[in-house]
Amino acid sequence: MAIDMQKAVIRVGYSLIERHEIKVARYFRYVMLQNDYLADVLLFQYPLALQKLGMFIMEDYKQRRPSARAKPLVISVKNSKSGMTLVLAVMGFQREEGARNDFGDRFLTAADKQGVKVKHESFETGMIEIKNEEYRGFMQALGEIELR
């Protein structure tokens, strides 16, 4: 199972990068996995698997574009069956000493701004679930929140 997961991380990660699906907002990069009918994408409905994919994308992005400014990655996966989207902030391997993932606060601020109800059932503060139809407005509000 672990080998299958690693292969899926590489397949999906390279596919997203090569198809230029990773978008750039002012303070972060973001990508949405939408084709949840595909077997590979179904694997990423779980936070740890999605985080592993995010870390792979960030590391590969850094190698491909060494001069690009380091930014967190907000990676999301849509679940058509539950009607929810899992949104996860990945800070990367090379975080500054003492830096923390403040996306939990940003996520809540963006949700409040849009009137979006969030579901949070994890110790990881940089992870929430929102309704699929609220994703676009949520991401727009998130992109407007300045770094602290």
C-alpha positions in Angstrom: 0.0 0.0 0.0 2.8 2.4 0.9 4.5 1.8 -2.5 1.2 2.4 -4.3 0.7 5.7 -2.4 4.2 6.8 -3.3 3.6 6.0 -7.0 0.4 7.9 -6.9 2.1 10.9 -5.3 4.7 11.0 -8.0 2.1 10.4 -10.9 -0.3 13.1 -9.7 2.4 15.5 -8.5 4.2 15.5 -11.9 0.9 15.7 -13.7 -0.2 18.8 -11.8 3.1 20.4 -12.3 3.5 19.6 -16.0 -0.1 20.7 -16.8 0.6 24.0 -14.9 -2.3 23.5 -12.6 -0.5 25.1 -9.6 -1.7 28.7 -9.4 0.0 31.6 -7.7 -1.8 33.9 -5.3 -0.1 36.8 -3.6 1.1 35.0 -0.5 0.8 31.3 -1.5 0.5 28.8 -4.3 -2.6 26.6 -4.6 -4.0 23.7 -6.5 -7.3 21.7 -6.5 -7.7 18.0 -7.2 -11.2 17.7 -8.8 -11.4 14.4 -10.6 -12.4 12.3 -7.6 -13.6 9.5 -9.8 -10.0 8.7 -10.6 -8.4 6.0 -8.3 -5.3 8.1 -7.7 -7.3 11.1 -6.6 -9.4 9.0 -4.2 -6.3 8.2 -2.3 -5.8 11.9 -1.5 -9.1 12.3 0.3 -7.1 11.6 3.5 -5.2 14.5 5.1 -1.8 12.7 5.5 -1.9 11.5 1.9 -2.8 15.0 0.7 0.0 16.5 2.8 2.5 14.0 1.3 1.4 15.1 -2.2 1.8 18.8 -1.2 5.3 18.2 0.1 6.3 16.4 -3.1 4.9 19.3 -5.2 6.7 21.9 -3.1 10.0 20.0 -3.3 9.8 19.4 -7.0 8.7 23.0 -7.7 11.8 24.2 -5.7 14.1 22.1 -7.8 12.5 23.2 -11.1 12.5 26.8 -10.2 15.3 27.5 -7.7 15.0 31.2 -8.0 11.3 31.3 -7.3 10.3 32.7 -3.9 9.3 30.1 -1.3 5.6 30.2 -0.6 3.3 27.8 1.2 1.0 25.6 -0.8 -2.7 25.3 -0.3 -3.8 22.0 -1.7 -7.4 20.9 -1.9 -9.3 17.8 -3.0 -13.0 17.8 -3.9 -15.2 14.9 -2.7 -18.3 14.7 -4.8 -19.8 11.9 -2.7 -19.7 13.9 0.6 -20.1 17.3 -1.1 -17.1 18.6 0.8 -13.6 19.9 -0.1 -10.6 19.2 2.1 -8.3 22.2 2.2 -4.8 21.8 3.6 -1.9 24.3 3.9 1.6 22.8 3.5 4.4 25.0 4.7 7.2 22.9 3.2 10.4 21.3 4.4 12.6 24.4 4.7 10.6 26.5 7.2 12.3 29.2 9.2 13.1 28.3 12.8 10.1 29.1 14.9 7.8 29.6 12.0 4.3 28.2 12.5 1.5 27.2 10.2 -0.8 30.2 10.7 -3.2 29.1 7.9 -5.6 27.8 10.5 -6.2 31.4 11.5 -6.3 32.5 7.9 -8.7 29.8 7.0 -11.1 30.9 9.8 -10.8 34.6 8.8 -11.5 33.8 5.1 -14.5 31.6 6.1 -15.9 34.3 8.4 -15.5 36.9 5.6 -17.4 34.7 3.2 -19.9 33.3 5.7 -18.6 29.8 5.1 -19.2 27.1 7.7 -16.0 25.1 8.2 -15.5 21.6 9.6 -12.3 21.1 11.5 -11.6 17.6 13.0 -7.9 17.5 13.4 -4.9 18.6 15.5 -3.6 20.1 12.3 -4.6 23.8 12.3 -3.9 24.2 8.6 -6.7 21.9 7.5 -10.4 22.4 7.1 -13.3 21.0 5.2 -15.8 23.3 3.4 -18.7 22.7 1.0 -17.7 22.2 -2.6 -19.8 25.1 -3.8 -18.1 27.5 -1.3 -14.6 26.7 -2.4 -14.1 29.5 -5.0 -15.3 32.3 -2.7 -13.3 30.9 0.2 -10.1 30.9 -1.9 -10.7 34.4 -3.2 -11.1 35.6 0.4 -8.0 33.6 1.5 -5.9 35.3 -1.2 -6.8 38.7 0.1 -5.5 38.1 3.7 -2.1 39.6 4.2 0.8 37.7 5.9 1.5 38.5 9.5 
